[in-house]
Amino acid sequence: MIYGMFVILFITLVMMAITIASMSIMLTYELLCHQNYDWWWPSFLLGASGGIYMFIYSAYYMIMHQDMSLLSSDFIYFLTMTMVSSCFGYMSGAISVLASYQFVERIY
């Protein structure tokens, strides 16, 4: 029973990576069609936007829904969510840049 949770989590991770890679390839193709060869940073920002969204939503959730009375618990929550969302953003950005790089290498 416990292994099923990790299988579902892994399948979700693979589907997320495929989605990010596909979107990044489409963005890179559009940039290259318009003769804009600076595709590195837009590709990274496309992937990292998920981490940015996660950070904004966690701040919204902390302000609107959390009932923390101590300043230290707010700080710990904010610090933890900052680290989690930045790691997720870096991971997604790396997937995006690597997929775009492989695409550019194949078409040229």
N, C-alpha and C positions, 0 to 999 in steps of 0.2 A: 504494500500500500504506500509506503513512504517513497519508494523508487518512482512511482507514477508522478509524483509532484515534480521531481527533478527532470523527468522526461518531458513533461508539459512545459517546464521552464526552459529547457534546452530548445524545444521546437519553437517556442515563442521568440527566443533569442535569434534563431536562424531566420525566422520569418521577418523579424525586425531588421536584421542585417541585409537581407535580400531587398527589402523595401527601401532602405537607405541607399543601397548601392544602385538600385534602379533609378531612383530620383536623382542621384548625383550624376549618373551617366546621362540622363536626359538634360540636366542643366549644363553639363559640360558640352554636350553636342550642340545645344542652342548657342552657347557662348562661342564655340568654334565656328558655327555657321555664320555668325555675325562678325567674324574675324577679330574676335576678342580672345587673345591667347593668354590672358591672365586668368586662368581658371583655377588656380590653386586655392586662393583664399575664399572665393565664393563657394567652392566645393566643400571646404572645411566648415564654413559657416552654415551651410545647408545641413550638414550632419550635426553640428553642435547646437543648432537651434532647439533640438529636443531637450538638451540640458538647460538651456536658457529658460525654456518654458517650464521645466520642472522646478527651477529655482524660483521663478515668479509665482508659480502656483503654491509652492511651499510657504512663501512669505505671505501670500493671501490667506492660506489656510491657518497659519499661525496667528495672524491678526484677527480674522473673523471667527474662527471656530475653536481655537485652543483656549482653555481657561487656566492658564498658568499664572500663579500668583507671585512666584519668585522670579527675580531678574536672572538668576543663574540658570534656571530651567529653560527660560527663553533663549538665553545665550547658547546653551548646549544644543538645543533643537536647531537654532539657526546655523550654528557651526557644523553640525552633523549634516544638515540638508545642503549646506554650501559644498561640503566635501563630496557628498553623494552625487549632487547634480553636476559638479565640475568633472568628476570621474566619468559620469555617463556622457557628458558633452564631449570630453576628449575621446572616449571610446567611439562614439558615433561619428565624430569628425574624422577620426583615423580610418574608420570603415569607408567613409565617403571619399576621402582623398585617395586611398588605395584603390578603390573601385574606379575612380576617374583616371588615375594614373595607368591602370591596366587597360582601360578603354583607349586612352590616347596612344599608348604603346602599340596596341593592335591595329588602330586605324592609320598610323603613320609609319 
